[in-house]
Amino acid sequence: MQQQSAILKVIVISQFLCTSLWFASNGVINDLITNFNLKDNALGHLTASVQLGFILGTLIFAILNIADRYAPSKVFFVSALLSALFNIGVLWSGNNLSSLMLFRLFAGFFLAGIYPVGMKIAADYYKEGLGKSLSFLVGALVLGTALPHLLKGVTNTLPWKSVIFITTCLSVTGGLLMLLLVPNGPYRKPSQKLNLLAFFSVFRNHKFRSSAFGYFGHMWELYAFWAFVPVILKRYNDLHPKVMLNIPILSFYIIGIGGLACILGGFLSQKTGTKRTAFIALLLSCACCLISPLMFTSNSESLFIAFLVFWGMVVIADSPLFSTLIAQNAPPEIKGTALTIVNCIGFAITIISIQIINNMRSFTDPNNIYTVLAVGPILGLIALSKKPKTI
């Protein structure tokens, strides 16, 4: 038990350090726009590039059963190094939008060997209490994702390149920690051969399918919300000129508070049930999407920020719970592949929602566009509510 606890701490820290690469370019987006003569819609394109890279990576990792055929800690380490290498490419002075998108795409590709593989490693150590352990792991992802905004906020006196350099170093450190301190888990069941059919066979199970579809609905909303938090804050600033929001720091808090929500959700699920807790969180985040236009009209700065903080909590609280349900309902010998498959599809969905929001900004009222994000949670809630067919 003591060893499990120590191992979990290392996995959580490594996940936190490595996933700081995810929004590294988002944290310095205004600097990238200025230095490389990009258009304002570069945020959506660069974010979508990371997501696309992650999708391609998870697709290949899943089809080749990488996380199940090879020692997952070694896969994590190599992925952390390669993702860091492409992250540092953002510093090249000759960059344009195309080259930046390419660097971000490959950084995202190798994040496929970090996030889902980290969950796989945790699942190899925990047979009981997996939900709680994954809540810490997803919490680490959330804080890692938010970290570049914090770095930008506290390093205003330093060159913007320092954010990219720091996140690169953190990823290398996280990979080394995983390699040196986390051996194969006691519940690991390695797959001895390539199983190309695993990509399709996992969806035959109703419980797995229901959990996966709930997760897909959650993902439609999650990364689009995270990507546009700074845009939402800037929009409120523009509508209320007397308000002076610290956008980088607030972006960190709004996204980062989700890490605490993941942990709270993990503990709550032990009393109310994993599926029920996930359902409640998805329902609450759906409500936030639907009432989001009202937040821009509020003259209360405190109420506006409180709403976004609450949204930042419920939008991610169900993520580790869905991952738990997926891991529990997948065959043990392809658990890593199953988690990777679902991540692959889920992140493909994020590209669609991010680009829809990105394009809607140019032809409709920016106050109303975030209601579109409710579509995913609504479909996810329907999937979770469906009963298996009886013959």
N, C-alpha and C positions, 0 to 999 in steps of 0.2 A: 504493500500500500504506500509506504514511504517512497519507494523507488518510483511508483506510478506518479506520485505528486511531483517529485523532482523532475521527472521526464516531461511531464505536462508543462512545467514552468519553462523548460528549455524550448519546447515546441512553440509555446505562446510567444516567447521573446523572439525566436527566430522568425516566426510568421510576421510579427509586428515590424521587425527590421526590414525584412525583404519586401513586404507589401507597400512600404513607403515609396516604392518605385511607381506604383499604379497611377497616382495623380501628380507625379513630379512635375510634369509639364503644365498641368492645370494650376499649380501653385504659383507659377511664374508666367502665366499666360499673357498678361499685359506687357511684360518685358519681351517675350517672344514676338508679340505683335509689333512692338516698337523696333526691336533690333533686326528683325528679318522681313520687315515691311509686309506683314500678313494682314488679312482682312479680319473684321470682328467675328466672323463665323468660324475662325480657326479653332476656337475652343471645341466646338462640336466635332470638327473633323479630326482633331488630334485625339480626343477622347474615344471616338469611334474607331480610330486606328488601333489603339491599345486593346479595345474590346475585340476587334476583328482578329488581331494577333493571338489573343487568348483563345478565341474560338478555334482557330486553325491549330493551335498548340494542343488544346484539349481533344480535338478531333483525332489528331495523329496519336497522341498519348493513349487515347481510348481504344482506337482500332488496333494498335500494336500492343495493348495491355502493358504498357511500360511500368506503371506503378505496381503491378502484380507480378511481373516477371523479374524485376530487378530490385535490389535493396533500395527502399524508398528514400532513406536518408541520403544515399549517394545521388539519387535522381534529384532530390531537393538541392543538394550542394551544387551540382553542375548547372542546374537551372538558375540558381541564384547568381552564379558567376557570369553566365552568358547574358542574363537579363540586365545585370549591372553594366556589362560592357556596352550594350546598345543604349542604355540610359545615358551614359557619358557622351555618346555621340551627339546629343542635343547641344553640346558646347561647341561643336565645330562652327567656325566663323563663316563658312561657305554655305550654311544651311538655307533652304527655302522651304515652302510648305510641303513639297513632295518629299524631300529628304527627311524632314522632321517626322512626317507621317510614317515613313519607312522605318526610321529608328524606333518610333513608338510602337509600330506593329511588331517588330522583333522583340522588343522588351516585353510586350504583352504575350507573345508566343511562348516565351520561357517562364512567364508567370504561371503558365499551365503546369509547370513542374514544381510550383511552390504552394499555391492555395489548396487545390484539391489533394495534392500529395500530402500536405500537412494534415489535412483531415483524415486521410487514409492512415497515416502514422498514428494519430490519436486513436482511431478505431482499432488499430492493432494492439493497443495497450489497455483499452477499456471495453469489457464485455457488459458490465453494469455501469450505470452512471455516464453513459456516452453523451447523453444530451447536455449534461452539465459541463463536461470536458469540451465539447464542441462549442458551447456558448462562450467559453473563454477564448477559444481559437478564432471564432468569427469576430469576437470583441477585439482581438489583436489586429485582425484584418481592417476593421473599421478605424482604429486608431492609426494604423499604418497609412491607410488611405487619406486620413485627415492631416497627417503630419506635415506634408509639404506646405499646407496653408499656414500652419503654426510657424514653420521655419521661415516662411516669407514674412510673416508678421513680426517676428523677433529679430530678423536680420536685415531690417530696412537700411541700416547703415553699411551693410556689406553688399558686394556685387550680387546680382541675381543668380549668377553661376554657382554661388556657394550652395544654394538649395539643391541643385543637380549633383554637385560633388558630394555633399553630405549624404544624400539618399543612396548614391552609388556605393559609398563606403559602408553604409548600414547594411546593404544587401549582401555584400561580401562577408561581413561579420556574421550575419544571420546564417548564411550558408555554412560557414566554418563551425559555428556552434552546433548545428544539426548534425554535421558529419562526425564531429569528434565526441559528442556527448549522447547521441541517441542511436542505440543499436536497434536491430529488428525487434518488434514487439512480440510478446508471448502468444498473441492470438492471430499472428500473421499466417496466412495460408497461401504460399506462393503458387502462382499458376505456372505449370511446367511447360506449357506449350502455347503457341499463338492461337487465339480463339476469336476469329473475325466475326463470328455470329453473336458474340457477347453484346455488341453494340445494339442489336435489335432484340435479343431474347429477354433482356431485363424488363421490358415494358409489357410482357405478357401477364405479369403479376398485378392484380387490381390495386393492392395497397401501395405498391411501388409506383404505379402509374398515377394514382390519385395524389400521392405526396409530390411526385415530380411536376405534375400540372399545377399544383398549388404553388410550388417554387417558381415555375415559369411566370405565373401571374405576378408574383412578388418581384421578380427581376425586371419585368416591364417598367415598374415604377422606380426601383431602387437607384440604379446608376444614373438615370435621367435626373432624378431629384438631386443626387450628390453632385453631378456635373454642373447643374444650374443653380446651386445654392449661391455662389457669388453673384450670378446674374440677377437672382431674385432680390438679394440685398441691394445691389446697385439700382435696380428698378425702384425699390422703395425710397432710396436716397434721392433719386431723380424726381419722384412724385412729391417728396416732402423735403424741400431744399434746406430747411432749418435743421434737419437731422443729419448728423455726421457719424455714420457707422464705420467702425473699423472692420472692413470686409474680410481681410485675411484671418484675423483672430476669431471673428464671429463664425466664419466658415469652418474653422477648425472645431469650435465648440459644437456647432449644429451637427456636423458629421460625426465628430468624435464622441459625443454623448451617446451615440448608438452603441458604442462598446459596452458602456454600463448597462444599457437596455438589454443587450444580449445576455449578459451575466444574470441580470434580474429575471429575464425570461426563462433561463435555464433552471434557476431555483424554483420559480413559480410552476414550471412544467412538472416538477416532481410531485406537486400537490394536486394540480388540476388536470394533468395529462398533457403530453407533448402536442398531440393533434389539436386539442381544444385551445391551448395557449396560442398556438400558431394561428388558428382561425381568428381569435380575438384580435391579435396584433394586425393581421391582414385587414380585418374589418375596420379597425381604427385608422389605419393608414389610408384606406379607401375613402373614409370620411374626410380626411385632411385634403385629399386631392379635390374632392367635390366642393369643399368650402374655401379652397385656396383663393379664388378671386376676391373674397371679402377681406383678406388680410392686407391687401394693398390699399384699401380704403380707410383702414384704421389710423386714427391720428395718435394713437398710443404706441409709442416706440416699444415700450415694455411688453405690451400685448402682442405686437408683431413678432418680436424676438421669442417670446414664450411659445407662441404657436409653432414657429419653426423648430425650436428645440424639441417640443413634443413630437412633431412630425419626424424629426431626426431620430427620435427614439423608436417610435412604432414602425417606421419604414424598414428597420433592420432587425428588430427583436425576434421576428419569426424565422430569420435565415438559418441560424444553427438548429432550430427545431425541425425545419424541413430537411436539413442535411442529416439529422438524426433519424428521421423517419425513413429517408432514402437508404441510409446505411443499414438500418435494421431490417429492411425488407428486400435487400439485395443478397444474392447467393454469396457466401463468405469468400469463395475462391476468386470472385470477380468484383469484390466490394470496391476496390480502388478504381477499377474501370467504370463501374456503375456511377460512382460519384463524379468521375471525370466526364462521362457522357452527359449527365444532367447539367453540369457546369457548362459544357460546350453549348448545349441548346439554349440554356438560360442566358448566356452572354450574347448569343446570336440575337436574341430578342431585345437585348439592351440597345443594340445598334439601331434597330428600327425605331424604338421610342426616342432615343437621343436625337436622331436625324429628323424625326417628325417635329419634335419641339424646336429644334434648331431652325427648321424651315418655316414653321408657323410664326416665328418671331418677326418675320419680314412682311407678312401679309394680314395679320390679324391682331387684335388687342392683346398685348403681352400679359395683361392681368388674367386672362381667361385660359391661356394655353395649357396650364398644368392640370386642368380638369381631365384632359385626355389620358393622364396617367392612371385614372381610376378604372380604365378598361381592364387592365391586367388583374388587379385585385378582385374585381367582380367575377371574372372568369375563373380565377383561382379559388374563390369562395365556392363557386358552383362545383368545381372539381372535387373539393374537399367534402362537400355535402352529399355527393353521389354515393349510393349504396351499390355493392357488387351485384351483378346480375345472377339470378338463381335459375337453374334449369329444372 
